[in-house]
Amino acid sequence: MIVKKLLKLILITSIITTTPMCAVCETNTPSKVTTVKQYIVKHALDLGIDPALALSIAKAESGFRHEARSAHGAVGVFQLMPSTARKIGYNPYNLNENVKAGLVYYRMMYSMFGSTELALAAYNAGPGNVKRYKGVPPFAETKRFVSKIMNEYNRQKVTPDPMISQVKNSRGKQISNISANESRPAIVPISKIQPKDLVPSSVSTKHNNLVNEEVIELINTTPDAGVDTSRVNLSAVKL
């Protein structure tokens, strides 16, 4: 009897030591990273954002982990606060929508300030602080945020992620297979982006027309545990 119990204990111990501690814990496998990067590059091109910059932001925020969750409730690849994402018409728990919402918010900040560094600062500390200080706010966290992403962005300019060329080449093949009258540019020039292009069709016409004012005001009034209360909490998860 004792021998049987010992054998049973050994068997159970063996199963435990060879089984992952958490069956629901996700790992960032190459296939998952590939999918995330495809979404990022696709939406970046659609919104007129340099995909190298978009990838740099996502890498700094979550390491391309959609399962990432912060202590403050931020979720997904771009670490969006759920309430804020929903206010601009996106579901942050959906990978595709999380990516687009994060890039839409960055695009809105760029539209306001016309500078990559200022847009990143506003993305982190809020547009109100960038206006108040007439530049990158003197917050240590914001300075680190901007510096970290700009360093990665500059690295990406020298050694671009292979996903960028893959998506561009794929789009080129698709466009070449349809008539010129039906074709659409793979990259939308920044000057061609209109406020209505920044929100999904599910958002009301009122928000489409006033996205640069009312939607940003909605964002600015969303509570956040970051530097202040004027932005989507996109920097809660650090690598």
C-alpha positions, 0 to 999 in steps of 0.5 A: 500500500505504501509503495503504491502511494509512493508511486502515485506521488512520484507520478503526480510530481512528474506531471506537475514538473512537466506541465506549465504552471499556468495553462492560460498564461500566453507566451509571445511565440514567433507566430503571435509576434508576426500577427501583431506586427502585420496589424501594426504595419497595415494600420500604420500605412493606412493612417499615414504613419511610418510603420517603423515608428509604429513598431517602435511604439508597440515594442516599448509599450508591450513587447508586442504582447496583446495579453499585456495588462497593467496594474492600472487596467491598460490592455493590449499591444498599445496599452489602452485604457478600455474606457478611452478606447471605447469613447473613440469607437474601438474595443481594446480587447480585440487585437486588431482594434487595439492596434488601430486605436493606439495608432489613431490616437498617435495620429491625432496627436501628430495632427495637433503638433506636427512633430514626432517627438511632440506627438509622442510626448502628448501621447504620453503626458497629454496634449494639454501638458505639451501646450502648457510647456510649449514642448516636451514636458519636464516629466522624467517618465515622459522624457524616458518615453520619448527617448526610448521610442526615438532611439528604437525608431532611429535603429529601425530606420537603419535596420527596418523590421522585415515585416514592413517590406513584406506588407508593402510588397503584398499590397503592391501585388494586390494593387497591380492585380486590379484596374487603375480605376479601382486601385487605392494607394497603399500609403495615405499621405499625412496631408490627405488624412482627414479627421473622419478617417481617424474613427471607425464607421461605428462612431457617430457622425457628430464625433466624425466631424468633431474628432479633433475637439470633442473626441480629444476632450473625451480622452482628456477627461478619462482618469489615468494613473500616468503622469497626469489625467490627460491621455490614454495610459499607453506606457504602463507596461515597461520592458 
